[in-house]
Amino acid sequence: MGIGAVETAQHSAVATLAPKDLRGSAFGLLATVQSLGNLAASTVAGILCIVLSPIVAFAYLTAWMLLALVGLSCGCGGSTPRYGAWHRPGSR
């Protein structure tokens, strides 16, 4: 359930914040960053779990998740559109 909510929010943010002419590239960049992040996080968490403890690994991953949540909620790195994503010019 968590990953469904997070990935939905990420895709919604890309669709809302990326300029129309760069939207495809923005989704490609999102997929690249997600896959590299998954690889790095799994590697580091595995090492932490083996060397220290599963609790430390879980705390590490939780910290990154909270950082991502704060960044996404601030809308860092983009401008917010004047109207919601549901608004189409000329519609009521």
N, C-alpha and C positions, 0 to 999 in steps of 0.2 A: 504494500500500500504506500509506503514512504517513497519508493523510487518512482511510482506512478505520479505522485503529487509533485515531486521535485522536477522530473523531466517535463511534465506538462507546464509547470511554471517557467522553466528555462526556455522551452520552445515558444511559449507565449511572449516572453520578454524579447526574444530575438525577433519574432514577427512584429512586435510593437515598436521596438527601438531601431531596428535596422532600416536604412533607406530602401525604397522599393527596388532600385536598380542593383543593390548589393545584397538583397535578402538571400539569394541562393548561396552566395559565398559565405554569408554570415552563418547559415545553417551548416555548411561544410566545415567552417572553422569551429563551430560548437561541437560537432561530432568528433573532430580531431582532438580538441582539448579534452573532451570527455573520455576518449579512449586512452590518451596519454595519462590523464589523471587517474583513471582506473588502474592502469598498469603500475604507476608510481605508488599509489595508495596501497594497493595489494602487496607490493614488494615491501614497502616500509612497515606496514601492519604485520606482515608475516614475520619479518625480522624482529620487530618489537615483541610479538607474541612468543617467539621462541627464546629470545635472549632475556627479556624481562618478565612479562606476564600478559595474559589476555586482557586484563583490566587496563594496562597501559596502552595496549593496541586500540582498545575500544575508546579510551579517552582521547587518543591522538585523532582517530577518525571523527569523533564527535566534535572536536575543536574545529576541524576543517569544514564540517557540515555547517556549524554555526557561523563561521566566517563567510561561507558562501551564501547563507541565508541573509546575513546582514548586507552583503554586497548586492544581492538581488533585490532586497526590499528598498535599498537606497536608490536603485536605478543607476548605480555608478557606471560611468562610461558612455552614457547616451542621453539623449534629450527625450522628454515625454511628449507624445503627440498632443495637439490641442484638443482633439476629441478622442473618445474611447475608440478602441479597435473596431467596435461594432458600427461606428458612424460612417456612413457613406455620403459624400456631398450630394445634395438634392433629395435625400431620403428624409422621412419624418419619423 
